Amino acid sequence: MTKKRAVMGVALIAAGLLSGCSSHPGAAAIVNGQEVSEKSIDAMAADLGATTQDQRIQLLQIGMNSALVGPILDDYSDQITPDFEENAFAMCSQSMGIGEVTADSSQEIQDVCLAVSLSQASPEFNAALGEVTAEPEVEFSPRYTLATGELPAFLTDQDRSLADISPDMSGELGN
């Protein structure tokens, strides 16, 4: 197990032991005012066959990235043709290791796939992406913090590059 996975595993074990009130009941995180709900994480986990805590933290990352990119995707909807969408989903299916991504996949996964493809196809979108990911405002549920009160390393990285938007989950999730 890599150090990064060990840290994420510890984070989720600690999360299960922590209790506390959140200002947003049912929220795993609030990103730039957009809620990433526990329910959406549960739905993605069920759809993808994710059963480990490590996988759930990766799904939280996808949910957080979707919350960041979702609002700006609307501004570029004219560039998202059916062919573009099909190609974006095919690329994600291969690179993210989460099984086949389709129009029936969760909105969070679709948003991340479209954002990755748009960032490669549109310098304007890439610039907008850089702006929203530069200094996101993030509030986490106490369930996703370490026993020390710190967040897992991947959630605190200042580098909000495209690599963070498309985590390598090869072999991690079912399908």
C-alpha positions in Angstrom: 0.0 0.0 0.0 1.4 3.4 -0.9 1.9 6.1 1.7 -0.9 8.2 0.0 -3.3 5.3 0.3 -2.3 4.6 3.8 -3.0 8.2 4.8 -6.4 8.1 3.0 -7.2 4.9 4.8 -6.2 6.4 8.2 -8.4 9.4 7.3 -11.4 7.3 6.7 -10.9 5.1 9.8 -10.5 8.2 11.9 -13.6 9.7 10.2 -15.7 6.8 11.3 -14.6 7.4 14.9 -15.3 11.1 14.8 -18.6 12.6 15.5 -19.8 16.2 15.4 -22.3 18.5 14.0 -21.9 20.0 10.6 -23.5 23.3 9.5 -24.7 21.3 6.5 -26.2 18.0 7.7 -25.6 15.3 5.1 -22.8 17.2 3.4 -19.4 15.5 2.9 -18.0 18.9 1.8 -19.0 22.4 0.7 -16.9 23.6 -2.3 -17.3 27.2 -3.3 -20.8 27.1 -2.0 -21.7 23.9 -3.8 -22.6 20.9 -1.6 -21.1 17.5 -2.1 -23.6 15.3 -0.4 -23.0 12.0 1.4 -25.9 10.8 -0.6 -24.1 11.5 -3.9 -21.0 9.7 -2.6 -23.2 6.8 -1.6 -24.8 6.7 -5.1 -21.5 6.8 -6.9 -20.2 4.1 -4.6 -23.2 1.9 -5.4 -23.0 2.5 -9.1 -19.3 1.7 -9.3 -19.1 -1.1 -6.7 -16.9 0.9 -4.4 -16.7 -0.8 -1.1 -13.6 0.4 0.7 -13.1 3.6 2.6 -10.1 4.4 0.3 -12.5 4.3 -2.7 -15.0 6.5 -1.0 -12.4 9.2 -0.4 -11.6 9.0 -4.1 -15.3 9.5 -4.9 -15.3 12.5 -2.5 -12.5 13.9 -4.7 -14.6 13.4 -7.8 -17.5 15.0 -6.1 -15.4 18.0 -5.0 -14.0 18.4 -8.5 -17.5 18.3 -10.0 -18.6 21.0 -7.6 -15.7 23.2 -8.8 -16.2 22.6 -12.5 -20.0 22.2 -12.7 -20.8 25.9 -12.6 -18.4 26.8 -15.4 -19.4 23.9 -17.7 -22.7 25.7 -18.3 -20.8 28.6 -19.9 -19.3 26.1 -22.4 -22.3 24.0 -23.2 -22.2 25.1 -26.9 -18.9 23.2 -27.2 -20.3 20.0 -25.7 -21.8 18.3 -28.7 -23.0 14.7 -28.6 -19.8 13.6 -30.3 -17.6 15.6 -27.9 -19.5 14.0 -25.0 -19.1 10.5 -26.3 -15.4 11.0 -26.9 -15.0 12.6 -23.4 -16.7 9.6 -21.7 -14.7 7.1 -23.8 -11.5 8.9 -22.7 -12.5 8.8 -19.0 -13.6 5.2 -19.3 -10.0 4.3 -20.2 -8.0 6.7 -18.1 -9.9 6.9 -14.8 -10.3 3.1 -14.3 -13.9 3.5 -13.0 -15.6 1.4 -15.6 -17.6 2.6 -18.6 -18.7 6.2 -18.3 -21.9 6.9 -20.1 -24.8 9.4 -20.1 -26.3 7.3 -17.4 -23.2 7.7 -15.1 -23.5 10.1 -12.2 -23.6 13.8 -13.0 -20.4 14.2 -10.9 -18.5 11.7 -13.0 -19.9 13.3 -16.2 -18.8 16.8 -15.1 -15.3 15.7 -14.3 -14.9 13.9 -17.7 -16.3 16.8 -19.6 -14.0 19.2 -17.8 -10.9 17.2 -18.5 -11.7 17.0 -22.2 -12.7 20.7 -22.4 -9.5 21.7 -20.7 -7.6 20.0 -23.4 -9.7 21.4 -26.2 -10.4 25.0 -25.1 -7.8 27.4 -23.8 -10.6 29.6 -22.6 -12.1 26.8 -20.5 -8.7 25.9 -19.2 -8.2 29.5 -18.0 -11.6 29.5 -16.3 -10.8 26.2 -14.7 -7.6 27.7 -13.4 -9.5 30.5 -11.8 -12.0 28.4 -9.9 -9.4 25.8 -8.8 -6.8 28.4 -7.7 -8.1 29.0 -4.2 -11.3 27.1 -3.6 -13.3 27.6 -0.4 -13.8 24.2 1.1 -15.5 23.1 4.3 -15.4 19.4 5.1 -17.6 17.2 7.3 -15.7 16.2 10.4 -16.0 12.6 9.1 -13.4 13.3 6.5 -10.7 14.7 8.7 -7.8 12.9 10.4 -7.8 12.4 14.2 -5.4 15.3 14.3 -8.0 17.5 12.8 -6.0 17.8 9.6 -7.3 16.8 6.1 -5.7 14.0 4.0 -2.8 15.2 1.9 -4.5 15.1 -1.5 -7.3 17.3 -0.1 -4.8 20.0 1.0 -2.5 20.0 -2.1 -2.1 23.5 -3.4 -1.6 22.1 -6.9 -5.1 22.1 -8.3 -3.9 20.8 -11.7 -5.8 18.6 -14.1 -4.1 15.6 -12.5 -6.2 16.3 -9.4 -9.4 16.4 -11.4 -8.8 13.0 -13.0 -7.4 10.7 -10.3 -5.9 7.4 -11.4 -8.3 4.9 -10.0 -7.1 2.0 -12.1 -8.0 -1.3 -10.5 -9.6 0.5 -7.5 -13.2 0.4 -8.4 -15.4 -2.4 -9.7 -16.2 -3.0 -13.4 
